[in-house]
């Protein structure tokens, strides 16, 4: 943790906010970890990757990148393969999880293509060695890429079965010294029940890690939340489908639900 903190301090001294959209905007965060679900890349499709929606995400990330914010991205693989679902149908859990990790690499490559078409230099780093398509994940190398103003897509989860990509996002955020995790979802925050099926669901503006765990709110798995709590890494849950939401979060606007160790609203 001390190395990650030092890397953050080194990086923060060299990044300056730049004007965007004709007006200067001051970023609240210098280094962020954006967590995207695999389903986010579906767009209007039932399976696979929607290039148009990848371009939509890339445009938002590019806007944040122009502000001088360093961006790491962890993406899931549920749009292609879900290891847990396969295990429920009889597949060996570890085998299913490894297949899911490969799916995240495919998504990472698709996102890299969209980002580079948007003018953002991007590197894909994989926790599973596949040197022909991605760099191996090395923490110090990832930090150096960020310092050089490259977006880093951290693929293949943690490289271990039985861990979700939410846990991978929490782990990578701590390792690279990210100041916040931005959890992109289909709804505008954390609710006490599923707002897609319950019109009376209550949305929270703020929560503590302990509340998320005690109430089993399910926005991230318990391992990920516990890791964030131990390392005091805040989480912001927001709606990815609204244009400019990533920029709004990064510049300190009140968007979605903030999860911290402080007092809940």
C-alpha positions in Angstrom: 0.0 0.0 0.0 2.9 2.4 0.8 4.3 2.0 -2.8 0.8 2.7 -4.3 0.5 5.8 -2.1 3.9 7.0 -3.1 3.1 6.5 -6.8 -0.1 8.5 -6.3 1.8 11.4 -4.7 4.4 11.3 -7.5 1.7 11.4 -10.2 -0.4 14.1 -8.6 2.4 16.6 -8.8 2.6 16.3 -12.5 -1.0 16.4 -13.7 -2.7 19.6 -14.5 -6.4 20.2 -15.3 -7.1 21.5 -18.8 -10.1 23.3 -20.2 -12.8 21.1 -21.6 -15.7 22.3 -23.7 -14.4 25.8 -23.6 -14.5 26.2 -19.8 -11.9 25.2 -17.2 -13.0 22.4 -15.0 -11.1 21.3 -12.0 -11.0 17.5 -11.4 -11.8 16.3 -7.9 -9.7 13.2 -8.4 -6.3 12.8 -10.0 -6.4 9.0 -10.5 -9.6 7.0 -10.8 -10.6 3.3 -11.3 -13.6 2.9 -13.6 -15.4 -0.4 -13.2 -17.5 -1.5 -16.1 -19.7 -4.6 -16.2 -19.5 -6.8 -19.3 -23.2 -6.2 -19.8 -22.4 -2.5 -20.2 -20.8 -3.3 -23.5 -23.9 -5.1 -24.8 -25.6 -1.9 -25.8 -28.7 -2.9 -27.7 -27.4 -6.4 -28.4 -28.3 -9.7 -26.6 -24.7 -11.0 -26.7 -21.2 -9.8 -27.4 -20.0 -6.2 -27.9 -21.9 -3.3 -29.4 -19.3 -1.1 -31.2 -21.6 1.9 -31.0 -22.0 1.7 -27.2 -18.2 1.1 -26.8 -17.7 4.4 -28.8 -20.2 6.1 -26.4 -18.2 5.0 -23.4 -14.9 5.9 -25.1 -16.1 9.4 -25.8 -16.9 9.9 -22.1 -13.6 8.5 -21.0 -11.8 10.7 -23.5 -13.5 13.8 -22.1 -12.3 12.9 -18.6 -8.8 12.1 -19.9 -8.5 15.6 -21.4 -9.0 17.0 -17.9 -5.7 15.4 -17.0 -7.2 12.6 -14.8 -5.4 9.3 -14.8 -7.8 6.5 -15.6 -7.6 2.7 -14.9 -10.5 0.6 -16.2 -11.6 -2.9 -15.0 -14.2 -4.5 -17.2 -16.3 -7.7 -16.6 -17.0 -10.4 -19.1 -20.7 -11.2 -18.5 -21.7 -10.2 -22.0 -19.7 -13.1 -23.3 -19.4 -15.7 -20.5 -20.3 -16.0 -16.8 -18.3 -18.5 -14.9 -20.7 -18.6 -12.0 -23.7 -19.3 -14.2 -21.8 -22.1 -16.0 -20.8 -23.6 -12.6 -24.5 -23.7 -11.6 -25.1 -25.9 -14.7 -22.4 -28.4 -13.7 -19.2 -26.9 -15.1 -16.1 -26.9 -12.8 -16.2 -23.5 -11.1 -12.5 -22.8 -11.6 -12.7 -23.7 -15.3 -15.7 -21.4 -15.7 -14.0 -18.6 -14.0 -10.9 -18.9 -16.2 -13.2 -18.7 -19.3 -14.8 -15.6 -17.8 -11.4 -14.0 -17.4 -10.7 -14.6 -21.1 -14.0 -12.9 -21.9 -12.8 -9.8 -20.0 -9.7 -9.7 -22.2 -11.9 -9.7 -25.3 -13.9 -6.8 -23.8 -10.7 -5.0 -23.0 -9.4 -5.2 -26.5 -12.8 -3.9 -27.9 -12.7 -1.0 -25.4 -9.0 -0.3 -26.3 -10.0 -0.1 -30.0 -12.8 2.4 -29.2 -10.6 4.5 -27.0 -7.8 4.8 -29.5 -10.2 5.7 -32.2 -11.3 8.5 -29.8 -7.7 9.7 -29.6 -6.8 8.2 -26.2 -3.6 6.2 -25.9 -4.5 3.0 -24.2 -2.8 -0.2 -22.9 -4.4 -3.5 -22.0 -2.8 -5.4 -19.2 -3.8 -8.9 -18.4 -3.5 -10.9 -15.1 -3.2 -14.0 -17.3 -0.2 -14.1 -19.6 -1.1 -13.6 -23.3 1.8 -11.5 -24.6 0.6 -11.4 -28.2 -2.5 -9.4 -27.3 -1.9 -7.7 -24.0 0.9 -6.7 -21.6 1.3 -8.7 -18.4 0.0 -6.9 -15.4 2.8 -5.5 -13.4 1.8 -2.9 -10.8 4.7 -0.5 -11.3 4.4 -0.7 -15.0 0.7 0.1 -14.8 1.4 3.1 -12.6 4.0 4.3 -15.1 1.5 4.1 -17.9 -0.9 6.2 -15.9 1.8 8.8 -15.2 2.4 8.9 -19.0 -1.2 9.8 -19.5 -2.2 6.5 -20.9 -5.5 4.8 -20.0 -4.9 1.4 -18.6 -7.4 -1.4 -19.0 -6.8 -4.1 -16.4 -8.2 -7.3 -17.8 -8.5 -11.0 -16.7 -9.8 -10.1 -13.2 -7.3 -11.0 -10.4 -6.0 -13.9 -12.5 -7.5 -16.3 -9.9 -10.8 -18.2 -9.9 -13.4 -17.6 -7.2 -12.9 -13.9 -7.3 -15.2 -11.5 -9.2 -14.2 -8.5 -11.3 -15.6 -6.3 -8.6 -13.0 -7.7 -6.3 -10.4 -7.2 -9.1 -11.5 -3.6 -9.3 -11.1 -3.0 -5.6 -7.7 -4.8 -5.6 -6.3 -2.9 -8.6 -7.6 0.4 -7.3 -5.7 -0.1 -4.1 -2.6 -1.3 -5.9 -2.4 1.6 -8.3 -3.3 4.2 -5.7 -6.6 5.2 -7.2 -8.5 7.8 -5.1 -11.9 6.4 -6.0 -13.7 3.6 -7.7 -16.4 4.6 -10.1 -18.9 1.7 -10.4 -20.9 2.2 -13.6 -24.4 0.6 -13.6 -27.7 0.7 -15.3 -29.4 2.7 -12.5 -28.5 6.0 -10.9 -27.2 4.8 -7.6 -27.8 2.2 -4.8 -31.3 1.3 -3.9 -32.8 -0.8 -1.0 -34.3 -3.1 -3.6 -34.2 -3.5 -7.4 -35.7 -0.3 -8.9 -36.2 -2.1 -12.2 -38.8 -4.3 -10.5 -39.9 -2.2 -7.6 -41.1 1.3 -8.4 -41.1 2.2 -4.7 -37.4 1.4 -4.2 -35.5 4.0 -2.1 -32.3 5.4 -3.5 -29.4 6.3 -1.1 -27.3 9.4 -1.6 -24.6 8.2 0.8 -23.8 4.9 2.5 -21.1 3.4 4.7 -19.2 0.3 3.9 -20.8 -1.3 6.9 -24.3 -0.5 5.8 -23.7 -2.1 2.4 -22.4 -5.2 4.0 -25.0 -5.4 6.8 -27.9 -4.8 4.4 -26.5 -7.0 1.7 -27.3 -4.4 -0.9 -25.4 -6.2 -3.6 -23.9 -3.3 -5.4 -20.5 -5.0 -5.1 -19.7 -8.3 -3.6 -18.7 -8.4 0.0 -15.0 -9.1 -0.6 -14.7 -6.0 -2.8 -16.5 -3.8 -0.2 -14.4 -5.2 2.6 -11.2 -4.5 0.7 -12.3 -0.9 0.0 -13.2 -0.5 3.7 -9.8 -1.7 4.9 -8.0 0.7 2.6 -10.5 3.6 2.8 -11.2 3.7 -0.9 -14.5 5.4 -1.7 -16.9 4.0 -4.2 -19.3 6.0 -6.3 -22.2 4.1 -8.0 -23.7 5.9 -11.0 -25.7 5.5 -14.2 -23.4 4.9 -17.1 -26.2 5.5 -19.7 -26.4 9.2 -19.1 -24.0 11.2 -21.2 -21.2 13.0 -19.4 -21.9 11.2 -16.0 -18.2 10.0 -15.8 -17.0 13.6 -16.2 -19.6 14.9 -13.7 -18.4 12.4 -11.1 -14.7 13.2 -11.8 -15.3 16.9 -11.4 -17.1 16.5 -8.1 -20.7 16.9 -9.0 -23.2 15.0 -6.8 -24.0 12.0 -9.0 -25.3 8.6 -7.8 -24.5 7.1 -4.4 -21.3 7.6 -2.5 -20.0 4.8 -0.3 -17.4 5.7 2.3 -16.4 4.9 5.8 -18.0 8.1 7.0 -21.5 8.9 8.2 -24.4 8.0 5.9 -26.8 10.7 4.8 
